[in-house]
Amino acid sequence: MLHIRHTICCTLLMCGAATALQAQDMASAYFTNDYKYRHQMNPAMGADQTYIALPGLGNTSMGVMGNFGLGAILKPNPVAGGKKNVTFMHPALSDAEALADFHSGNNKLQTDLAVTLLSAGWKGWGGYNTIDLGVRAFAGVSIPYEMFEFARNTGNKRYDIDGLGAKAQAYVQLALGHSHQLNDRLRIGAKLKLLMGAGMAEVSTTHLTADLSQPGQWRLSGQARADIYMDGFRFKQKEKEYKDGTTYRQVDDIDVDSPGISGMGFGVDLGAVYDMKDLVKGLKLSAALTDLGYIKWKNHVSAANKATSFTFSGFHDIEVTDDNGRALDSQWNSDYADQLTDFAHLEAEEGQGAAKSTMLQATARLGGEYAMPFYDKLSAGLLLTHRFAGDYSWNEARLSANWQPLSWLDGNVNGAYSTFGASLGWMINIHPKAINFFLGMDHVLGKTTTQGVPLTPKASITMGMNVAW
């Protein structure tokens, strides 16, 4: 069990490192009037200027988002004269100290990457039009609090570790959008997207438990599986022998043969902005639903554990031999090793390589902006966001103070509270004729390691340069 717990600790550290970077649509800029990429959050929103993105530089962001960070895993060393930092598994830490910074529910770290390769926006056909070519990617890990407890082995009890998993997806999208002013109050917009999938992978567990509550008995149970959607991908298996001499096949490697476009799909964004001037002067309401769509993958392969439970109770009252005269090592080999093998290894499932469709992770946004009656260059905005992503779903409420002191300069400061806790953000947008430059953060960077790695679970920076006129 000590070896198992140390293996889990290493896995958690790798998962945290794998999801260290995050980039997404900049929520801080939702109410910034001439931010060129508002249409990516609400297709009804246009810009005052025509623009063309500088290739690869038009809209770039990176950061981290989660409800636990590296600071939860790395702790100051309580032993004088030792290493500066140790992991939460260090025996000199009390259980309370080791687990203090983990979330009591599911601990999440995730990325949501949106990189614009080419983009342009212009007025025409009675409205505002956009074209975008970009890359979107998602990666996330969800770790129940009980997994960290089990890693520490805080007591002989039952650990319910439901919700443990990791997921990643990447695709290229070509989007065409149009927004149109229907009357002096209502503006609507829509985008159509052609999607080209690069790949998707998901590792998930179901009803995973570790029951140590019975004296002299350990019981592990649950279903683990891996689903991969990628052209040319296959699991490599080896044939091995059980202790009783029969054979089984075990996934021990992967192979990717000339990967290309792994899937094709379609998506749509819908949005609206309504000026409430007839009821409340200065108030605008907006709503959007983005990334409604799917990708049909050409090649889906999966693997799962063969057995869903393993119970060990053999050593608690045994001395040298059992009643049948079997030695300890013989008893382990015949009674337990084969059971543990079936529970702990993955075996490729039948019917590999079939086509399968998966849905995109849609996002819903509701916004309200109120221009101050005493100073029309200042407004307050409230943006509510929900991401539909199963175990990786999240909510956020962001309140901002928006200021446009000059026709070519605007920005804001804002605060947010989300599934991942509280954060502060800001944004500045400079847009005279011929050039547009913007810089901002949805999550201001907190404490970092000496190498610059964030210890807090949220940090981001977004910047871009565009030709505008």
C-alpha positions as CSV (number, residue, x, y, z in Angstrom):
1,M,0.0,0.0,0.0
2,L,2.9,2.4,0.7
3,H,4.1,1.8,-2.9
4,I,0.6,2.5,-4.3
5,R,0.4,5.7,-2.3
6,H,3.7,7.0,-3.6
7,T,2.8,6.1,-7.2
8,I,-0.4,8.1,-6.7
9,C,1.6,11.1,-5.4
10,C,3.8,11.0,-8.5
11,T,0.8,10.8,-10.8
12,L,-0.8,13.8,-9.1
13,L,2.4,15.9,-9.6
14,M,2.5,15.0,-13.3
15,C,-1.2,15.8,-13.8
16,G,-0.6,19.2,-12.2
17,A,2.4,19.9,-14.5
18,A,0.5,18.8,-17.6
19,T,-2.2,21.4,-17.1
20,A,-0.1,24.3,-16.1
21,L,-0.9,26.6,-19.1
22,Q,-4.3,28.0,-19.9
23,A,-5.6,30.4,-22.5
24,Q,-9.1,31.4,-23.3
25,D,-11.4,34.1,-24.5
26,M,-10.6,37.2,-22.4
27,A,-13.7,37.8,-20.2
28,S,-12.2,41.0,-18.9
29,A,-12.7,42.5,-22.4
30,Y,-16.4,41.5,-22.9
31,F,-17.5,45.1,-22.3
32,T,-14.6,46.9,-24.0
33,N,-16.3,48.5,-27.0
34,D,-13.6,48.2,-29.6
35,Y,-11.9,45.1,-28.5
36,K,-11.5,43.3,-31.8
37,Y,-12.3,39.8,-30.6
38,R,-15.5,40.4,-28.7
39,H,-17.3,38.5,-31.5
40,Q,-15.6,35.3,-30.2
41,M,-17.5,35.6,-27.0
42,N,-20.8,36.9,-28.5
43,P,-21.2,36.9,-32.3
44,A,-23.7,39.8,-32.1
45,M,-20.8,42.1,-31.1
46,G,-18.8,43.9,-33.7
47,A,-16.1,46.5,-33.6
48,D,-15.9,50.2,-34.8
49,Q,-12.9,49.5,-37.1
50,T,-12.0,47.2,-39.9
51,Y,-9.1,45.0,-38.7
52,I,-6.7,42.3,-40.0
53,A,-4.8,40.2,-37.5
54,L,-1.1,40.0,-37.7
55,P,-0.5,36.3,-38.4
56,G,-0.1,34.4,-35.1
57,L,0.0,37.7,-33.1
58,G,-3.6,38.9,-33.4
59,N,-4.9,37.3,-30.1
60,T,-2.6,35.2,-27.9
61,S,-3.1,34.3,-24.2
62,M,-1.8,31.9,-21.6
63,G,-2.2,31.1,-18.0
64,V,-3.6,28.6,-15.4
65,M,-7.0,28.0,-13.9
66,G,-8.0,25.7,-11.1
67,N,-9.2,25.4,-7.5
68,F,-5.8,24.0,-6.3
69,G,-2.3,24.9,-7.4
70,L,1.3,23.8,-7.1
71,G,1.3,25.5,-3.7
72,A,-1.1,22.7,-2.4
73,I,1.3,20.0,-3.5
74,L,4.6,21.7,-2.5
75,K,5.0,22.7,1.1
76,P,7.8,24.4,3.1
77,N,10.0,21.8,4.6
78,P,9.2,21.5,8.4
79,V,12.6,19.8,9.0
80,A,15.4,22.4,9.6
81,G,18.4,22.0,7.3
82,G,16.6,20.0,4.7
83,K,15.3,20.8,1.2
84,K,13.4,24.1,1.0
85,N,10.2,22.5,-0.3
86,V,8.7,19.0,0.1
87,T,5.5,17.4,-1.3
88,F,2.4,17.1,0.8
89,M,3.4,13.4,1.3
90,H,6.3,14.3,3.6
91,P,5.9,12.3,6.8
92,A,7.0,15.3,9.0
93,L,3.8,17.2,7.9
94,S,0.6,16.5,9.9
95,D,-2.4,15.4,7.9
96,A,-4.1,18.7,8.6
97,E,-1.0,20.7,7.2
98,A,-0.6,18.4,4.2
99,L,-4.2,18.6,3.1
100,A,-5.1,22.2,4.1
101,D,-4.9,23.7,0.6
102,F,-6.8,21.0,-1.3
103,H,-10.5,21.7,-2.2
104,S,-13.0,19.6,-0.2
105,G,-14.8,18.5,-3.4
106,N,-13.2,17.8,-6.7
107,N,-9.8,19.5,-7.2
108,K,-9.6,20.8,-10.8
109,L,-6.8,22.1,-13.0
110,Q,-7.6,22.8,-16.6
111,T,-6.6,24.6,-19.8
112,D,-8.8,26.1,-22.5
113,L,-6.6,27.2,-25.4
114,A,-7.8,29.5,-28.1
115,V,-5.1,30.8,-30.5
116,T,-6.0,33.0,-33.5
117,L,-3.9,32.2,-36.5
118,L,-5.7,34.5,-39.0
119,S,-8.6,36.9,-38.5
120,A,-10.4,39.8,-40.1
121,G,-13.4,42.0,-39.4
122,W,-15.2,44.5,-41.6
123,K,-18.4,46.4,-42.1
124,G,-20.6,45.3,-45.0
125,W,-23.9,43.7,-46.0
126,G,-25.7,45.9,-43.5
127,G,-23.7,44.7,-40.5
128,Y,-20.3,43.5,-39.3
129,N,-18.6,40.4,-40.7
130,T,-15.8,38.3,-39.3
131,I,-13.6,35.4,-40.5
132,D,-11.4,33.4,-38.1
133,L,-8.9,30.6,-38.5
134,G,-7.7,29.3,-35.2
135,V,-6.7,26.4,-32.9
136,R,-8.8,25.4,-29.9
137,A,-7.6,22.9,-27.3
138,F,-8.7,21.8,-23.9
139,A,-6.9,19.8,-21.2
140,G,-8.1,19.1,-17.7
141,V,-7.7,16.9,-14.7
142,S,-10.2,16.3,-11.9
143,I,-9.0,14.8,-8.6
144,P,-11.3,14.1,-5.7
145,Y,-10.2,15.3,-2.2
146,E,-10.4,11.6,-1.1
147,M,-7.6,10.7,-3.5
148,F,-5.2,13.0,-1.6
149,E,-6.5,11.5,1.7
150,F,-5.9,8.0,0.4
151,A,-2.4,9.0,-0.7
152,R,-1.7,10.2,2.8
153,N,-3.6,7.2,4.3
154,T,-5.1,9.4,7.0
155,G,-7.0,6.4,8.5
156,N,-8.3,2.9,8.0
157,K,-11.6,3.9,6.5
158,R,-13.5,3.9,3.2
159,Y,-12.3,6.3,0.5
160,D,-14.8,7.2,-2.2
161,I,-12.7,8.5,-5.1
162,D,-15.4,9.0,-7.7
163,G,-14.7,11.6,-10.4
164,L,-11.0,11.0,-10.9
165,G,-10.1,11.6,-14.5
166,A,-8.2,13.5,-17.2
167,K,-9.3,14.8,-20.6
168,A,-7.7,16.6,-23.6
169,Q,-8.9,17.7,-27.0
170,A,-7.6,19.8,-29.9
171,Y,-9.1,21.0,-33.2
172,V,-8.7,23.6,-35.8
173,Q,-11.7,25.8,-36.7
174,L,-12.6,28.1,-39.6
175,A,-15.4,30.4,-38.6
176,L,-17.6,32.9,-40.6
177,G,-19.7,35.4,-38.6
178,H,-22.2,38.1,-39.3
179,S,-23.9,40.5,-36.9
180,H,-26.9,42.7,-37.8
181,Q,-28.7,45.6,-36.3
182,L,-32.4,44.8,-36.6
183,N,-33.7,48.0,-35.2
184,D,-32.5,50.8,-32.8
185,R,-32.7,48.3,-29.8
186,L,-31.8,44.8,-31.0
187,R,-28.7,43.4,-32.6
188,I,-28.2,39.7,-33.4
189,G,-25.3,37.6,-34.6
190,A,-24.3,34.1,-35.6
191,K,-21.3,32.2,-36.7
192,L,-20.9,29.0,-38.7
193,K,-17.8,26.9,-38.0
194,L,-16.0,24.1,-39.9
195,L,-14.1,21.9,-37.4
196,M,-11.1,19.7,-38.2
197,G,-10.2,17.5,-35.2
198,A,-6.6,16.7,-34.3
199,G,-7.4,14.3,-31.5
200,M,-9.1,13.7,-28.2
201,A,-8.3,11.5,-25.2
202,E,-10.1,10.8,-22.0
203,V,-9.1,8.7,-18.9
204,S,-12.0,8.2,-16.5
205,T,-12.9,6.1,-13.5
206,T,-16.3,5.1,-12.2
207,H,-17.3,4.2,-8.6
208,L,-13.6,4.0,-7.6
209,T,-13.2,3.2,-3.9
210,A,-10.5,2.0,-1.5
211,D,-12.0,0.4,1.6
212,L,-9.6,-0.1,4.4
213,S,-12.2,0.0,7.2
214,Q,-12.3,-3.8,7.8
215,P,-9.6,-5.2,10.1
216,G,-7.0,-7.1,8.1
217,Q,-8.6,-6.5,4.8
218,W,-8.1,-4.1,1.8
219,R,-10.7,-3.9,-0.9
220,L,-10.3,-1.9,-4.1
221,S,-13.1,-1.5,-6.5
222,G,-14.0,0.6,-9.6
223,Q,-14.0,0.8,-13.4
224,A,-11.1,2.5,-15.2
225,R,-11.0,3.1,-18.9
226,A,-9.1,5.1,-21.6
227,D,-10.8,6.4,-24.7
228,I,-8.7,7.8,-27.6
229,Y,-10.0,9.5,-30.7
230,M,-7.1,10.0,-33.2
231,D,-6.3,8.9,-36.7
232,G,-3.7,6.1,-36.8
233,F,-3.7,5.6,-33.0
234,R,-3.8,2.1,-31.6
235,F,-2.9,0.4,-28.3
236,K,0.0,-2.0,-28.3
237,Q,-0.5,-5.1,-26.2
238,K,1.7,-7.9,-24.9
239,E,0.5,-11.4,-24.1
240,K,1.4,-12.3,-20.5
241,E,0.8,-15.3,-18.2
242,Y,-1.3,-15.5,-15.0
243,K,0.2,-17.3,-12.1
244,D,-2.0,-20.3,-12.9
245,G,-0.5,-20.6,-16.4
246,T,-3.3,-19.1,-18.5
247,T,-2.6,-16.0,-20.6
248,Y,-4.0,-12.5,-20.9
249,R,-3.3,-9.4,-23.0
250,Q,-2.1,-6.1,-21.4
251,V,-1.8,-2.6,-22.9
252,D,1.8,-1.6,-22.4
253,D,2.5,0.9,-25.2
254,I,0.8,3.0,-27.9
255,D,1.5,3.5,-31.6
256,V,0.5,6.4,-33.9
257,D,0.8,5.8,-37.6
258,S,0.9,8.9,-39.7
259,P,-1.7,11.0,-37.9
260,G,-3.7,13.5,-40.0
261,I,-7.1,15.1,-39.7
262,S,-8.8,12.8,-37.2
263,G,-12.3,14.0,-37.5
264,M,-14.6,16.6,-39.1
265,G,-17.5,18.5,-37.6
266,F,-19.6,21.6,-37.5
267,G,-20.4,24.2,-34.9
268,V,-22.5,27.4,-34.4
269,D,-22.4,30.5,-32.2
270,L,-25.5,32.5,-31.5
271,G,-25.8,35.9,-29.8
272,A,-27.9,39.0,-29.2
273,V,-27.6,42.5,-27.6
274,Y,-30.6,44.5,-26.6
275,D,-30.6,48.2,-25.6
276,M,-33.1,48.7,-22.8
277,K,-33.2,52.5,-23.4
278,D,-37.1,52.6,-23.5
279,L,-37.2,51.2,-19.9
280,V,-33.8,52.1,-18.4
281,K,-31.6,54.5,-20.2
282,G,-28.0,53.4,-20.5
283,L,-28.7,49.7,-19.8
284,K,-27.8,47.0,-22.4
285,L,-28.4,43.3,-22.0
286,S,-26.6,40.6,-24.0
287,A,-26.7,36.8,-24.3
288,A,-24.7,34.2,-26.2
289,L,-24.4,30.5,-26.7
290,T,-21.1,29.5,-28.3
291,D,-19.5,26.2,-29.5
292,L,-22.7,24.4,-30.1
293,G,-21.6,21.5,-32.3
294,Y,-19.8,18.1,-32.7
295,I,-16.9,16.4,-34.2
296,K,-17.2,12.9,-35.8
297,W,-13.9,11.1,-35.2
298,K,-12.7,8.5,-37.7
299,N,-10.9,6.3,-35.3
300,H,-12.0,5.5,-31.7
301,V,-10.1,3.0,-29.5
302,S,-10.6,2.1,-25.9
303,A,-9.2,0.1,-23.1
304,A,-10.5,-0.9,-19.7
305,N,-9.6,-3.0,-16.6
306,K,-10.9,-6.6,-16.8
307,A,-12.0,-6.9,-13.2
308,T,-13.8,-4.2,-11.2
309,S,-12.7,-5.3,-7.7
310,F,-9.8,-6.7,-5.7
311,T,-9.9,-7.9,-2.1
312,F,-6.8,-8.7,-0.1
313,S,-7.3,-10.4,3.3
314,G,-4.6,-13.1,3.3
315,F,-1.9,-12.0,5.7
316,H,-3.6,-10.9,8.9
317,D,-3.8,-14.3,10.7
318,I,-1.2,-16.3,8.8
319,E,2.1,-17.4,10.2
320,V,4.2,-19.6,7.9
321,T,1.7,-21.9,6.2
322,D,-2.0,-22.1,6.0
323,D,-4.3,-25.0,6.9
324,N,-3.5,-26.7,3.6
325,G,0.3,-26.4,4.2
326,R,0.8,-23.7,1.5
327,A,3.6,-21.2,2.0
328,L,2.9,-17.5,2.1
329,D,4.5,-16.8,-1.3
330,S,2.5,-19.7,-2.9
331,Q,-0.7,-18.5,-1.3
332,W,-0.1,-14.9,-2.7
333,N,0.6,-16.3,-6.2
334,S,-2.4,-18.5,-6.4
335,D,-5.0,-16.5,-4.5
336,Y,-4.2,-12.8,-5.0
337,A,-1.8,-12.0,-7.8
338,D,-4.1,-12.9,-10.6
339,Q,-7.0,-10.9,-9.1
340,L,-4.8,-7.8,-8.7
341,T,-3.6,-8.2,-12.3
342,D,-7.1,-8.2,-13.7
343,F,-8.0,-5.1,-11.6
344,A,-4.9,-3.0,-12.2
345,H,-4.1,-3.4,-15.9
346,L,-5.9,-2.2,-19.0
347,E,-6.9,-4.4,-21.9
348,A,-8.0,-3.1,-25.3
349,E,-11.7,-3.6,-25.9
350,E,-13.2,-5.3,-28.9
351,G,-14.5,-3.3,-32.0
352,Q,-11.5,-0.9,-32.2
353,G,-11.3,1.7,-34.9
354,A,-15.0,2.6,-35.3
355,A,-16.2,6.1,-36.0
356,K,-17.7,8.0,-33.1
357,S,-19.1,11.6,-32.5
358,T,-18.5,13.8,-29.5
359,M,-20.0,17.1,-28.6
360,L,-18.0,20.4,-28.2
361,Q,-17.9,22.1,-24.8
362,A,-20.5,24.8,-25.2
363,T,-20.4,28.1,-23.3
364,A,-23.3,30.3,-22.2
365,R,-22.9,34.0,-21.4
366,L,-25.3,36.5,-20.0
367,G,-24.2,40.2,-19.7
368,G,-25.6,43.5,-18.5
369,E,-23.9,46.9,-18.9
370,Y,-25.0,50.2,-17.4
371,A,-23.6,53.5,-18.6
372,M,-23.3,56.0,-15.7
373,P,-25.8,58.9,-16.1
374,F,-23.3,61.4,-14.6
375,Y,-20.4,60.4,-16.9
376,D,-21.1,58.5,-20.1
377,K,-17.5,57.4,-20.6
378,L,-17.8,55.1,-17.5
379,S,-20.0,52.0,-17.2
380,A,-20.4,49.0,-15.0
381,G,-20.8,45.5,-16.4
382,L,-21.8,42.1,-15.0
383,L,-20.9,38.9,-17.0
384,L,-22.2,35.5,-16.0
385,T,-20.5,32.5,-17.7
386,H,-21.1,28.7,-17.7
387,R,-19.1,26.1,-19.4
388,F,-20.9,22.8,-20.2
389,A,-18.2,20.2,-19.9
390,G,-19.3,17.4,-17.6
391,D,-16.8,16.9,-14.8
392,Y,-14.9,19.9,-16.1
393,S,-17.8,22.3,-16.1
394,W,-17.4,25.7,-14.4
395,N,-19.3,28.9,-13.6
396,E,-18.1,32.5,-13.2
397,A,-19.5,35.9,-12.3
398,R,-17.4,38.9,-13.3
399,L,-18.1,42.5,-12.3
400,S,-16.2,45.2,-14.2
401,A,-15.8,49.0,-14.2
402,N,-15.2,50.1,-17.9
403,W,-13.7,53.4,-18.9
404,Q,-13.2,55.0,-22.3
405,P,-11.6,58.4,-21.7
406,L,-10.6,58.8,-25.4
407,S,-12.1,57.6,-28.7
408,W,-9.0,55.4,-29.3
409,L,-8.4,54.2,-25.7
410,D,-10.5,52.1,-23.4
411,G,-10.1,49.4,-20.7
412,N,-11.4,48.3,-17.4
413,V,-10.6,46.7,-14.0
414,N,-12.7,43.8,-12.7
415,G,-13.2,41.2,-10.1
416,A,-14.6,37.6,-10.5
417,Y,-15.8,34.7,-8.4
418,S,-16.0,31.3,-10.0
419,T,-15.8,27.5,-9.5
420,F,-12.1,28.2,-9.0
421,G,-12.4,30.9,-6.4
422,A,-11.9,34.7,-6.5
423,S,-9.6,36.7,-8.9
424,L,-8.9,40.2,-10.1
425,G,-8.5,41.2,-13.7
426,W,-7.8,44.2,-16.0
427,M,-7.6,45.2,-19.6
428,I,-6.3,48.1,-21.8
429,N,-7.1,48.5,-25.5
430,I,-5.4,51.0,-27.7
431,H,-6.9,51.5,-31.1
432,P,-6.0,54.6,-33.1
433,K,-6.1,54.3,-36.9
434,A,-3.6,51.9,-38.5
435,I,-2.8,49.9,-35.3
436,N,-4.5,48.1,-32.5
437,F,-2.8,46.8,-29.4
438,F,-4.4,45.2,-26.3
439,L,-3.1,43.7,-23.1
440,G,-4.9,42.3,-20.1
441,M,-5.3,39.6,-17.4
442,D,-8.4,37.7,-16.4
443,H,-6.5,36.5,-13.3
444,V,-3.7,38.6,-11.9
445,L,-0.5,36.5,-11.3
446,G,0.0,35.6,-7.6
447,K,3.0,34.1,-5.8
448,T,5.4,32.1,-7.9
449,T,8.4,29.8,-7.4
450,T,11.9,31.0,-8.1
451,Q,11.6,29.5,-11.6
452,G,8.4,31.6,-12.2
453,V,5.9,28.8,-11.9
454,P,2.6,30.0,-10.3
455,L,1.9,28.6,-6.9
456,T,-1.6,29.9,-6.9
457,P,-4.1,28.1,-9.2
458,K,-5.1,31.1,-11.4
459,A,-3.0,33.3,-13.6
460,S,-3.3,34.6,-17.2
461,I,-2.1,37.1,-19.7
462,T,-3.6,38.1,-23.0
463,M,-2.1,40.3,-25.7
464,G,-2.5,41.0,-29.4
465,M,-1.6,43.3,-32.3
466,N,-3.7,44.0,-35.3
467,V,-3.8,46.3,-38.3
468,A,-6.9,48.5,-38.0
469,W,-8.6,51.4,-39.9
